[in-house]
Amino acid sequence: MKACCLAVLVVAAAPPASCFAQSWGYDHNRIAMSFDGNSAADNQYKWPTGDPDDWGALPASCAIIAKLGLQKKLVHCSYNNFIDAPPGPDAENQLKISADGAVKYWGFDPRVFFDVTTQRREAIQSLAAEMGKSTQSDPLYFIHAGLAEFVCLAVEEVIRNGDADSLAHVYLVSHSAFNENERRREHHRTWKDIQELSGNRIQYKKIRDQNDKENPHHLWNSGKDFSVWHWMRDHPEPDVRWMYTRAHAHSGHVADISDCGMLFYLLVGDDEGSPAKFRDFIGTGIASPGRSE
């Protein structure tokens, strides 16, 4: 708890007298996360376009990390992780736009971000390497914000490298039955397959679903009601205003950044976030670029 207080106090513009509790034993450990989506239509799948909620959820997740000065703890962030989905042009690649903005505004290392549609091998190797180096004293916390097949490929690589025992020190946070169970191709695997492959080594925590679109003031999906997020639109800091544009870009005009609720749970200790709680957490601004432990 003391370490958490220190992390918040050293970050510029932290809310007064705030101290955020971390969850599930997290103590300034390495963080990895993987988001789904695709930047071009995948016409072999029943829903050709990717999940536009992650266009806003990736920046919001990075904002939570940056607000606590933990940029250097993010060691892997992959996106467009629908395996076998085609790549698209960068100008229309909404998740790349979101990732590049997080790097620009908050000082994340660009080398830890991977577009799986164009960097599939590099992305798998990156996540496998971070999983494979995990120990009791250096665990990896993984935010499962995409489908399971990409993670399964990384776990296979860990096992091929002879590092299966390291998977016992990988902590996977989930909130979505869809991410756990949906298969984009018949040969793709699910979360159950990952656990069987890992010998049930991976530590698993499923928090409540972070969507509650019928109640715009609760959790992280307010349906068509963007008004509860207007504090971002009207914020004095340009990076917070940019974060709003990424949520507002949703192709279905839905205010859904639900996957960031997993970071709010892990780093803030609250699995019932809300627009108002996020507003109070962000306060007058997010961490300066590069400010990290």
C-alpha positions as CSV (number, residue, x, y, z in Angstrom):
1,M,0.0,0.0,0.0
2,K,2.9,2.4,0.8
3,A,4.4,1.8,-2.6
4,C,1.1,2.6,-4.2
5,C,0.8,5.8,-2.3
6,L,4.3,6.8,-3.4
7,A,3.6,6.0,-7.0
8,V,0.5,8.3,-7.0
9,L,2.2,11.1,-5.1
10,V,5.1,11.4,-7.5
11,V,2.8,11.7,-10.5
12,A,2.0,15.3,-11.5
13,A,-1.6,16.4,-10.9
14,A,-2.7,13.5,-8.8
15,P,-6.0,14.0,-7.1
16,P,-5.5,15.4,-3.6
17,A,-5.1,13.0,-0.8
18,S,-5.6,10.0,-3.1
19,C,-4.1,6.6,-2.6
20,F,-5.1,3.8,-4.9
21,A,-5.0,0.2,-3.8
22,Q,-3.6,-2.5,-6.1
23,S,-5.3,-5.9,-6.5
24,W,-4.5,-9.6,-6.8
25,G,-1.0,-9.1,-5.3
26,Y,0.1,-6.6,-8.0
27,D,3.2,-4.7,-6.8
28,H,4.7,-2.7,-9.6
29,N,5.2,-5.8,-11.7
30,R,5.5,-6.2,-15.4
31,I,2.2,-5.7,-17.4
32,A,1.3,-7.1,-20.8
33,M,-2.0,-6.7,-22.6
34,S,-3.5,-7.8,-25.9
35,F,-6.5,-6.2,-27.7
36,D,-8.5,-7.6,-30.5
37,G,-9.8,-5.9,-33.6
38,N,-8.7,-5.7,-37.2
39,S,-8.0,-2.8,-39.5
40,A,-9.4,-4.3,-42.7
41,A,-12.6,-6.3,-43.3
42,D,-12.2,-10.1,-42.6
43,N,-14.7,-11.5,-44.9
44,Q,-14.1,-15.1,-43.8
45,Y,-15.7,-14.2,-40.4
46,K,-19.4,-13.7,-39.5
47,W,-18.5,-10.1,-38.3
48,P,-16.0,-8.8,-40.8
49,T,-15.0,-5.7,-38.9
50,G,-13.1,-5.6,-35.7
51,D,-14.3,-4.6,-32.2
52,P,-14.3,-0.8,-32.2
53,D,-14.6,-0.7,-28.4
54,D,-10.9,-1.2,-28.2
55,W,-10.2,1.9,-30.2
56,G,-11.0,3.8,-27.0
57,A,-10.1,1.1,-24.5
58,L,-6.5,0.9,-25.5
59,P,-5.8,4.6,-24.8
60,A,-7.9,4.5,-21.6
61,S,-5.9,1.5,-20.4
62,C,-2.6,3.3,-21.2
63,A,-3.9,6.4,-19.4
64,I,-4.5,4.4,-16.2
65,I,-1.0,3.0,-16.4
66,A,0.5,6.4,-17.2
67,K,-1.4,8.2,-14.4
68,L,0.3,6.0,-11.9
69,G,3.7,6.5,-13.6
70,L,4.1,2.9,-14.6
71,Q,4.9,3.3,-18.3
72,K,8.1,1.2,-18.0
73,K,6.1,-1.6,-16.5
74,L,4.2,-2.1,-19.8
75,V,6.4,-4.7,-21.6
76,H,4.0,-5.9,-24.3
77,C,0.9,-4.4,-25.9
78,S,-0.5,-6.1,-29.0
79,Y,-3.5,-5.1,-30.9
80,N,-5.5,-6.3,-34.0
81,N,-4.9,-9.7,-32.5
82,F,-7.6,-11.5,-34.5
83,I,-5.4,-14.2,-36.0
84,D,-5.7,-14.6,-39.8
85,A,-7.4,-11.2,-40.1
86,P,-5.9,-9.1,-43.0
87,P,-3.9,-6.0,-42.5
88,G,-5.2,-2.6,-43.6
89,P,-3.7,0.8,-44.4
90,D,-2.2,2.7,-41.5
91,A,-4.4,5.7,-42.2
92,E,-7.5,3.6,-41.4
93,N,-5.9,1.4,-38.8
94,Q,-7.8,2.7,-35.7
95,L,-6.0,0.7,-33.1
96,K,-2.6,1.8,-34.5
97,I,-3.8,5.4,-34.3
98,S,-4.7,4.7,-30.6
99,A,-1.4,3.0,-29.9
100,D,0.7,5.7,-31.6
101,G,-1.2,8.4,-29.6
102,A,-0.4,6.6,-26.3
103,V,3.3,6.6,-27.2
104,K,3.2,10.2,-28.2
105,Y,1.3,11.6,-25.2
106,W,2.5,9.4,-22.4
107,G,6.0,8.3,-23.1
108,F,5.5,4.6,-23.6
109,D,8.2,2.6,-25.3
110,P,7.1,2.2,-29.0
111,R,9.0,-1.1,-29.2
112,V,6.5,-2.8,-26.9
113,F,3.5,-2.2,-29.2
114,F,2.7,-4.7,-32.0
115,D,0.1,-4.8,-34.7
116,V,-0.5,-8.5,-35.0
117,T,-1.8,-8.2,-38.6
118,T,1.6,-6.9,-39.8
119,Q,3.9,-8.1,-37.0
120,R,2.4,-11.5,-36.1
121,R,5.7,-13.3,-35.4
122,E,7.3,-10.4,-33.5
123,A,4.2,-10.0,-31.4
124,I,4.1,-13.7,-30.5
125,Q,7.8,-13.8,-29.7
126,S,7.5,-10.7,-27.5
127,L,4.6,-12.0,-25.4
128,A,6.3,-15.5,-25.2
129,A,9.5,-13.9,-24.0
130,E,7.8,-11.9,-21.3
131,M,5.9,-15.0,-20.1
132,G,9.0,-17.2,-20.3
133,K,11.0,-15.0,-18.0
134,S,8.4,-14.9,-15.3
135,T,9.3,-16.1,-11.8
136,Q,7.8,-15.9,-8.3
137,S,9.7,-12.7,-7.7
138,D,9.1,-11.3,-11.2
139,P,5.5,-12.3,-12.2
140,L,3.8,-11.1,-15.4
141,Y,0.3,-9.6,-15.2
142,F,-1.6,-10.1,-18.5
143,I,-4.7,-8.2,-19.4
144,H,-6.8,-10.4,-21.7
145,A,-8.6,-7.9,-23.9
146,G,-8.7,-9.9,-27.1
147,L,-9.5,-13.4,-28.3
148,A,-7.6,-16.5,-27.1
149,E,-5.8,-17.8,-30.2
150,F,-3.1,-15.2,-30.1
151,V,-2.3,-16.0,-26.5
152,C,-2.4,-19.7,-27.2
153,L,0.3,-19.2,-29.9
154,A,2.5,-17.4,-27.4
155,V,2.0,-20.1,-24.8
156,E,3.0,-22.7,-27.3
157,E,6.2,-20.8,-28.0
158,V,6.9,-20.7,-24.2
159,I,6.6,-24.4,-24.0
160,R,8.7,-25.0,-27.1
161,N,11.4,-22.9,-25.5
162,G,11.4,-25.2,-22.4
163,D,9.9,-22.5,-20.1
164,A,6.6,-24.1,-19.2
165,D,7.1,-23.7,-15.5
166,S,7.3,-20.0,-15.9
167,L,3.6,-20.0,-16.8
168,A,2.8,-20.6,-13.1
169,H,3.9,-17.0,-12.6
170,V,1.7,-15.5,-15.3
171,Y,-1.5,-13.8,-13.9
172,L,-4.2,-13.4,-16.5
173,V,-7.1,-11.0,-15.8
174,S,-10.3,-11.4,-17.8
175,H,-13.8,-10.0,-17.8
176,S,-15.3,-11.2,-21.1
177,A,-16.8,-14.5,-21.9
178,F,-16.6,-13.5,-25.6
179,N,-12.8,-12.9,-25.4
180,E,-12.4,-16.3,-23.7
181,N,-14.6,-18.4,-25.9
182,E,-15.1,-16.9,-29.4
183,R,-13.2,-18.5,-32.3
184,R,-12.6,-16.5,-35.5
185,R,-11.7,-19.7,-37.4
186,E,-12.7,-23.3,-36.7
187,H,-9.1,-24.3,-35.8
188,H,-8.7,-21.4,-33.3
189,R,-8.6,-22.2,-29.6
190,T,-10.3,-20.8,-26.5
191,W,-9.2,-19.9,-22.9
192,K,-10.0,-23.5,-21.9
193,D,-7.5,-24.7,-24.5
194,I,-4.9,-22.3,-23.2
195,Q,-5.2,-23.6,-19.7
196,E,-5.0,-27.2,-20.8
197,L,-2.0,-26.4,-22.9
198,S,-0.3,-24.7,-20.0
199,G,-1.0,-27.6,-17.7
200,N,-3.3,-25.4,-15.7
201,R,-0.3,-23.3,-14.6
202,I,-1.5,-19.9,-15.6
203,Q,-3.1,-18.0,-12.7
204,Y,-6.6,-16.8,-13.7
205,K,-8.9,-14.1,-12.4
206,K,-12.2,-13.2,-14.0
207,I,-13.7,-10.0,-12.7
208,R,-17.3,-8.9,-13.3
209,D,-18.2,-8.0,-16.9
210,Q,-17.2,-4.3,-17.3
211,N,-20.2,-3.5,-19.4
212,D,-23.4,-2.0,-18.1
213,K,-24.8,-0.1,-21.0
214,E,-28.3,0.2,-19.4
215,N,-26.8,2.4,-16.7
216,P,-24.5,5.0,-18.2
217,H,-23.1,6.0,-14.8
218,H,-21.9,2.5,-13.9
219,L,-18.8,0.7,-15.3
220,W,-17.3,1.5,-18.7
221,N,-20.0,1.2,-21.4
222,S,-22.6,3.8,-21.4
223,G,-24.2,2.8,-24.7
224,K,-25.2,5.7,-26.9
225,D,-24.8,8.2,-24.1
226,F,-21.5,10.1,-24.5
227,S,-22.6,12.8,-22.1
228,V,-21.1,11.0,-19.1
229,W,-17.7,11.3,-20.8
230,H,-17.9,14.9,-21.8
231,W,-15.5,15.7,-18.9
232,M,-12.8,14.3,-21.2
233,R,-14.0,16.3,-24.2
234,D,-13.9,19.5,-22.2
235,H,-10.7,18.8,-20.2
236,P,-8.0,21.5,-20.3
237,E,-5.3,18.9,-21.2
238,P,-4.9,17.9,-24.9
239,D,-4.1,14.3,-24.2
240,V,-7.3,13.8,-22.2
241,R,-9.3,15.5,-25.0
242,W,-7.5,13.1,-27.5
243,M,-8.6,10.1,-25.3
244,Y,-12.2,11.3,-25.8
245,T,-11.8,11.4,-29.6
246,R,-10.6,7.8,-29.6
247,A,-13.7,6.7,-27.6
248,H,-16.0,8.9,-29.8
249,A,-14.5,7.3,-33.0
250,H,-16.4,4.1,-32.3
251,S,-17.9,3.1,-35.6
252,G,-21.2,2.1,-34.0
253,H,-21.4,5.4,-32.0
254,V,-21.2,3.5,-28.7
255,A,-19.4,4.9,-25.7
256,D,-17.6,1.7,-24.8
257,I,-14.1,1.5,-23.3
258,S,-15.0,-1.6,-21.2
259,D,-11.7,-3.4,-21.4
260,C,-9.9,-0.7,-19.5
261,G,-11.9,-1.8,-16.4
262,M,-9.4,-4.7,-16.0
263,L,-6.5,-2.2,-15.5
264,F,-8.7,-0.1,-13.1
265,Y,-9.3,-3.3,-11.1
266,L,-5.6,-4.3,-11.1
267,L,-4.0,-1.0,-10.5
268,V,-6.7,1.0,-8.6
269,G,-8.3,-1.9,-6.8
270,D,-11.8,-1.3,-8.1
271,D,-13.8,-3.6,-10.4
272,E,-16.8,-1.2,-10.4
273,G,-15.4,1.8,-12.1
274,S,-17.5,4.5,-13.7
275,P,-17.2,7.7,-15.7
276,A,-17.2,9.7,-12.5
277,K,-14.6,7.6,-10.9
278,F,-12.4,7.8,-13.9
279,R,-12.8,11.6,-14.0
280,D,-11.7,11.8,-10.3
281,F,-8.8,9.4,-11.0
282,I,-7.5,11.5,-14.0
283,G,-8.0,14.7,-12.1
284,T,-6.2,17.7,-13.6
285,G,-4.1,15.5,-15.9
286,I,-2.2,12.4,-16.7
287,A,1.5,11.7,-16.0
288,S,4.2,13.6,-18.0
289,P,5.7,11.6,-20.9
290,G,8.3,9.1,-19.7
291,R,7.6,9.6,-16.0
292,S,8.0,6.1,-14.7
293,E,9.7,4.1,-12.0
